[in-house]
């Protein structure tokens, strides 16, 4: 037992948390024990003779002494700053629950000290109760509840408060979190505890009512409508539930004030807002407002502008004297943060080089509720790009990216070109569109220069195509390999195979499509920058198809009756500069050889024969959809094309009128007449003569947040130059179903119309008969409301609701654009880079399929590999 310093049978405790307490304590001891007259109580200097470490700790004595800062042979004042620092350092380590420093004894000016410690317990195991399994790991990581961490009261309190706050922000206002620790009893000497985190979120609290007081100028209903996220209970509401989320509610309060500002009440403010808890476990929100007076715009003058005249700036601002004051709209007309390509004053300057310009609206007078404004402009110097760089591309060659950039070193700065570059890089499909970032750096206002770095995150651009669907009497599957960032020049470079040559932005696809009734083999290749100097795309393809006739008796394919098609095509696509450079003009030349062997159908009366199709296709497309091609949130995409064969009738000296008259007089049920019909049809269709016009357009409108409306329309028409020769039996339109390429062998177009069986919307003739030979004209209209579940790099998932209608006709005389087969439903899409787009749709057909009565009802469509 240590010697008492002041001849009392106890130790003198030096432990303290604050210097002031320490001094007070020793002064008190000094006054009580003045008779003993110890040097310790008066702050005497000692030399440390020895330091011992005791208590329940796993740290070595040398480690503790070294970390405390106290040293044997060191002169210290007791009490004094050295002892206080030692205690503070040990506390700051967050390793101990108890820290005591004792003066054991003194011998003259020599002091013997003891450091008494108790280690904090370490976390052994943690159990999270009350949440989904997928969320437990997230909670452990966010709160650093890893094995071996020291369990302090602060850790427990912080964890409890964090989780309570987290779930309350998500609308669980009644969240209760209880953290329990239990000491581990085993042979290990370390102090360890198990932790149980019990979370009771309860139910999300619903908003029973939202009430406003103090509002006379704007009705409650309009203010509630301005609150986009927080809604009161209404059984008719489907898309936006009436659950309370604190962050959303605070955002909506700003929207309420913005509603007033839009109507001239610039001084409107929220005096108070409160939550009332109801007995039925709902809440009511009470918002007390002060509206203020309504204001109007007075004179608006521009100050500091030299690049643009007042008239030019007024034409962009579009606010006139006498207009109701609208602070929200004024802010947007100066700088609209919601639209990077908006028509506003800031973009007007920044699109023309004035990166360093600033524009500030200042109220200079508000007499009689009329606000005179000055738009104060500091134009600065025009800025030029100095260094332009790209980072993050490991596979894609730099030149493939740099050729898409619209910002070049030495070029005048343009915000519009920066935005367009991001859009172009996203449309390539090689990078995660959600993570494309332009970093502006090294701003130099003196020299008027700026550097820009485009950060890209590469994603898998090659796909294994697995496409399937059921139709035409069996399952139709597709297996393909699609390399969308291929490098043909490295095809003989064995070091480039990782696993295939990549990086030059070319596309190469190998495809096999098969069922019991047909087989298709195809190869395609495209180079988007032929020659490497301009965006001139070269596309080539070769394909071969075998189709077998369906035997209605055996319900199987008859391999002795087949239809072979061999085709080749070459095309060029060029970017235009007028009307703008979103337009592409494409041209293609294609040839198909159709060979029939004992393949007689309603379309093909010449069962043993052939046809050739030589056609020229010209198309005009415009695509300015926003960055992500899988989930565009704005812009439009439309195309119009014409496929034309040579007008053989003009120069082949065949009298097709006479052939038509002869054919009409023949009886197809007579064997000899049927043979003659086959001869006539072979002569009519030995070289196919036709023209085909198609239009397709999609428009994407962002409703709110990431909720997007896709509206679309399609139209197709197959015509003949010579009516006596007639419509060819190829290239026809087949409407209905999932839109997968079932039997897309003879140039036919498979058009999706959900809510109906595949290819079931057939033309109805004037006599009421229904043709199975496809349509020569069709139209389709669609609306699709989309909302993303996730837009991550590994998977993009979005839900959708749709309404669409379409119809098919055999001739233009019977065409009626309002005679539609209508449907509606919902679906889900999942895009994974390696497999493309996967999806499922549930569609309800409101109209009967031709040849039946009553609504078609529900249809389920599985989509694999198709994008629409």
Secondary structure, DSSP 4 states (H G I P E B T S, - for coil): -PPPTTSSSSPEE---SSHHHHHHHHHHHHHHTTTT--SGGGTEEEEEEEEEEEEE--S-HHHHHHHHT--TT-EEEESSHHHHHHHHHHHHTT-EEEEEEEEEEEETTEEEEEEEEEEPPEEEEEEEESS-HHHHHHHHHHTT--TT-B--HHHHHHHHHHHHHHHHHTT-TT-EEEEEEEE--SS--S-EEEEEEEEE--PPPBEEEEEEES-SSS-HHHHHHH-SS-----TT--SS--B--HHHHHHHHHHHHHHHHHTT-TT-EEEEEEEEE-TTS-EEEEEEEE-----EEEEEEEES--SS-HHHHHHHH---TTSBP-HHHHHHHH--TT-TT--SHHHHHHTTT-TT-EEEEEEEE-GGGEEEEEEEEE-----EEEEEEEES-SSS-HHHHHTT-S--TTSBP-HHHHHHHHHHHHHHSSB-GGG-EEEEEEEETTTTEEEEEEE--B---EEEEEEEEEETTEEEEEEEEEEEEE-GGGTT-GGG-SSS-B-S-EEEEEEEEE-SSEEEEEEEEEESSTTSSS-EEEEEEEEEEEEEEEETTTTEEEEEEEEEEEEEEEEEEEE--SS-TTEEEEEEEEEEEEEEES---SS-S-SSEEEEEEEEEEEEEEE---S-SSS--SEEEEEEEEEEE--GGGTS---HHHHHHHHHHS-TTSHHHHHHHHHHHHHHSSB---EEEEEEEEEEEEEETTEEEEEEEEEEEEE-S-TTT---SSS-EEE-BS---TTTTSS-EEE-BTTS-TT-B--B-TTS-B-SS-BSEEEEEEEEEEEEEEE-SS-EEEEEEEEEEEEEESSGGG--TT--EEEEEEEEEEEETTTEEEEEEEEEE-SPPTT--S--EEEEEEEES---
